[in-house]
Amino acid sequence: MKAAAAGYVRANDLSHAISLLAASEGQARVLAGGQSLIASLNLRLAGETALIDINGVTELSGIALDGDVLRIGALTRHRELATSDLVARHAPAISQAAPLIAHAAIRNRGTIGGSLAYADPAAELPACMIALDATIVVQGPAGRRWIRATDFFIDLFTTDLGEDEMIVAVEVPACAPGERQVTMELARRSGDYALAGIVLVRRTHGARVAFFGVGPTAMLARAAMAVIDRGGSPDEAAAVLDEDIQPLDDVHAPAAVRLHLARVLLRRALNAIRAAEVDHV
């Protein structure tokens, strides 16, 4: 099908992009990689809208370490996340997640900002942001806001992003000495959306476990986290997962299958971290 776009304009810089977005009064969409946006336009899911192309906005690119915070520009491509030494050293959960995203052609164009703004519940990066306790930096006519990832993702394809705001960066706490991070997923085929996925971060002051593909948004598994923090076994942590996630039946998998897969992933992730800790000793 042909896309239902009503117009197109290329932003010169960040302030220009913000002014264009504000002037559209909610009738425009930001075009970065376009891997999800264009598909939704083709399927008439996004309605008639103007496109604001931000690919020339250099302020939105780049990965840098600022003290103990890794700052990733919104225009950073998935391929860059997968190949960046900074990301591999300071946010290995993201480095592990990036190669799992769809296929190479999509990773070459898709961006971290686009993935977070779209907020697909089966996407890897929203779960990474929640597990890492990252901050989403957004900007609009009123200035910048720093939104904790756990507050940013509200519901199915719904975020705290205003109609006149756009994501400009994410700020991720850098991996501390002794910290372990694991991202895993189970899908029918390589490149498919995950039937269930996990991002597990083990820090000295406690674990953070986020699941994706098992609910309307990526979500923390707080009951399982409590079991892990008090030294419970992988089986004990997996046993309480039904308190954290309640998947729904759909055409891809019954709810019981997704819950089972989530338990399998939690056990695997915990065992992988424990094995890494033993090897390190």
Stockholm file with secondary structure:
# STOCKHOLM 1.0

chainA/1-281         MKAAAAGYVRANDLSHAISLLAASEGQARVLAGGQSLIASLNLRLAGETALIDINGVTELSGIALDGDVLRIGALTRHRELATSDLVARHAPAISQAAPLIAHAAIRNRGTIGGSLAYADPAAELPACMIALDATIVVQGPAGRRWIRATDFFIDLFTTDLGEDEMIVAVEVPACAPGERQVTMELARRSGDYALAGIVLVRRTHGARVAFFGVGPTAMLARAAMAVIDRGGSPDEAAAVLDEDIQPLDDVHAPAAVRLHLARVLLRRALNAIRAAEVDHV
#=GR chainA/1-281 SS CCCCEEEEEECSSHHHHHHHHHHTTTCEEEESSCTTHHHHHHTTSSCSEEEEECTTCGGGCCEEEETTEEEEETTCBHHHHHHCHHHHHHCHHHHHHGGGSSCHHHHHHCBHHHHHHHTCTTCHHHHHHHHTTCEEEEEETTEEEEEEHHHHEEETTEESCCTTCEEEEEEEECCCTTCEEEEEEECSSTTSCCSEEEEEEEETTEEEEEEESSSSSCEECHHHHHHHHTTCCHHHHHHTGGGTCCCCCCSSCCHHHHHHHHHHHHHHHHHHHHHHHHHHC
#=GC SS_cons         CCCCEEEEEECSSHHHHHHHHHHTTTCEEEESSCTTHHHHHHTTSSCSEEEEECTTCGGGCCEEEETTEEEEETTCBHHHHHHCHHHHHHCHHHHHHGGGSSCHHHHHHCBHHHHHHHTCTTCHHHHHHHHTTCEEEEEETTEEEEEEHHHHEEETTEESCCTTCEEEEEEEECCCTTCEEEEEEECSSTTSCCSEEEEEEEETTEEEEEEESSSSSCEECHHHHHHHHTTCCHHHHHHTGGGTCCCCCCSSCCHHHHHHHHHHHHHHHHHHHHHHHHHHC
//
